[in-house]
């Protein structure tokens, strides 16, 4: 997994962890079989714990992997692809300006608590989010609402964006109309986010009785989001238990589901935070599948007969720089020197799965708006040294944060990647102080607050629009980067409100060129993450958006 002297120690730890899993869960796995010999429980291992059972309070893939099975949005993506299709809305349309969105809803849909789905339920959700107060207005809690719809009915912080959401109207039982103030590139894609999936109005009334709270950067989420029993969606599975001690979330097939019923009765998501641990658990028969397969394990597992499909490229890995954390980074020559110090080709060749690509901008080449004319910063240690000398920073010192206990689709082995980049930077004369942090909440909080000079992060697209990448980072001031440059912000936002497709794509292309001329950070790579399944599994269609629907999975 990681190219360090402690690899052996971690491998032993992983092996012990797997042994404990096998021992502690043997009775449970034995009970997964019906009397006719057919398994009725599918166990899938992820790399990290979910943060919440309410997807509206989340912004991470491990949470959405779980909640996506239980909650559905108005719009979904086609199975295994990025094309938007009907979800809880059979179809949708907008006015010419893109400010009024009409959704023709499915009939006969029920929530897990027995409540009926209708237009009033849709509006109950959108109005609930719009009227959040207190800690719910923190960007750490309501990230996606603020990204898609702006702020709230009454913003309590001057840094909170102005609300773009205007209203939701139940035109009739099966027609919901959502109106926004200004057209946005985030729509209609935002309507497909699991963070904006629809909950039972009855459940929402219970949600309102509980508050989130914050102490410094530490968030305490409401009790309902941390225990199964209250949340209620419309998906093919309903959440029945969250055993945090065992790092497992359990779901059960929802027999009143409006669409095709789940093929396996029970679904369990288990956290195993090392690549070795997940692979060994699959080989031992303790799990039926796992995500984020180590690139070196793909061919081995395939030779052993496991099913190891690879997702399409739809992500970006980067090194971020905080100009507020380290004023030396305000000098463009310093940022250029860091970019030219990193051997991206070597990172891709040695650390990423087959099909990985070197990135030269903050968008993969699979997204419209990718530019072939961005400024290039080729690997050149000598050039980097000259740039540092020119900037008067020949003895540059940086703190470099990296995460532990996690694997991400764009970042297969964080410590390996860090060690290689640290060595590259030191060859240019840069003194690097490592800062290892647990992924959640420490690392995510540190990067969001801009307290790391350098850090490693990435992004898997939510939907197929260029603004979902560059707009995520550079549409305005962000503590993660700590810079204010109107030219960058204006260029990134230029296409966000253009209705004509060709004009918007041209604006994104130009924006990529402006961003890379400024160079706020270093785009490193894009990669096709692999996912593995047991030999007796018919896997679900794998998604470039990492949006697998496990109701499709079955046993042979």
C-alpha positions, 0 to 999 in steps of 0.5 A: 500500500504505502512505500514506507518502512512501516508498511510491514507493521501496517500490513500486520495491523490490517491482518489482525483487523481482518482476523478480528472481523472474521472472528467477531462476525462469523455468527452474523455471516452464518445467519446470512443464509436462508434455509434454501441456501441462498444468501440474503445479506450483501456486505460491502466495505468502504474506506471510511465511516459515514458522517450522517444518516441525513444526506442533507448534512453531508458532503462526502462520498462515504456518507452518500454511498449509504444514503443513496440506497435509501433516499432519492432525488428529483433527478437521478443519473442513469445506471452506470453513467452520468446522463441525468434521468428521471428520479422521483420526478418522471420528467422536468422542464424549465422556463427559457431563463432557467429560473422556474423548474417544473417537476412532474412527479411519480405517482404511487410512491411511498416513504419508508414510514408509510407517508405518501410522496407528493408535491407538498413533500417536495416543498416541505424539504426545500423549505426546510433547508431554506429555513435552517438556522444556527449551526445548520447554516455552517458551510460544514453542515449545509455545504451542498445547499449553499453550493446549489441554492445559496444561503437561507431565508435569514442569513446569520453570517455575512460570509454566507452567500445570498440565497438564490432559492426563491420558492417551491410551490405544489401546483397540484398533487403531482407537480412541484415548481421550484423557482430561483432568483438567477439562472445557474450552471448548478441547475438542473444538476443540483436537483440530482444530488443525494444531499437534496434527496427527498425525506418524509415530511413526517420525519422532517417534523422530527428533525426540526426538534433537534439542533446541531451545535458547534464548539470551535470547528467541532460540529455535533450533529443532531441525534436523529442523523446518528441513529437509525429509526427517524430518517425516512426516504423512498429508496429501495432500501431503508436504514435500520441500524448504525452500529458505530462500534462495529463500524457497520450500517445495516439496511433492509429491502423496502418491499413497498418500493415504487420501482424494481425491488432490491435483489438482496434482502439485507445490505450492510456497509462496513468500514475497513480503512486500509486497502490491505484490510479490505482485500483480505476481507474479500479473499477471506469471504467476510465481505462481498465487495469493496471500493478503492482497490489498490492499483497493485491489487487489481490484476492479482484479484482478477487472476484469482477470479474476482470481479474487478470493474473500473470506473470511468475517469471523473475526478481530479487530485490536486495539491492545494496552497493556502496563501493565508497560512504561508505568505510566501505562497502569495508570490507567483514564482513560489507557486510555480516553483512548487508546481515544477518541483513535483514529478506528476508523471512518476506519481501517475506511473507508480501510484495510480491504476492503469488509465490514470492521467497527468492533470494540467488543469482543475478539470479532467479531460472528460468534461466539456470546457477542458482547455488544450491551451492552459499554461504548462508547468513541466517537472524541472527541479533546476527551474524550480530552484531558479524561481525560488531564488528570484522570489527570495525564497531559497530557504522556503519552509512549508507545512504539508498536511496529508490524511491518514485512515482513508483512501479516496477515488482520486487518492489511492494511497495518501501517504505514498503520494505525500512521501514522493511529493515531499522528496520532490520538493526537498530536491528543490531546496524546500524544507517540508514539515509533515503534518499527518491528520485523521481524515475526519474531522481533523484533516477536512476541518484543517483544509477547509479552514486554510490552516495548512500551507500545502495539502492534498485533496481532490474531487469526484464530480457530482454531475457533468458540468465544468462549473461543478469542478472549477466553480467548486474551488474558484468561484469566490474567496475560499479559506482553503486557498486564501486568495482574492483575485477578481480576474480569477473569480470573474472568469470562473463565474462567467459561464455559470449563468449562460443558458446557451451550451456552446457559450458556457463551454467556451467560458469554462475553457477560458476560465481554465486558462485564467486559473492556470495562469494564476496557479492557486494550486497544482492539479496532479492527476485524474484516475479510474478507481477500481471496485471489487466483488466476490466471485459469486456476485453479479455486481451493480453497474459501476458509476463514474460518479461513484453512485452505485445502486446496490439494489442491482447487486445479486448473488449468482 
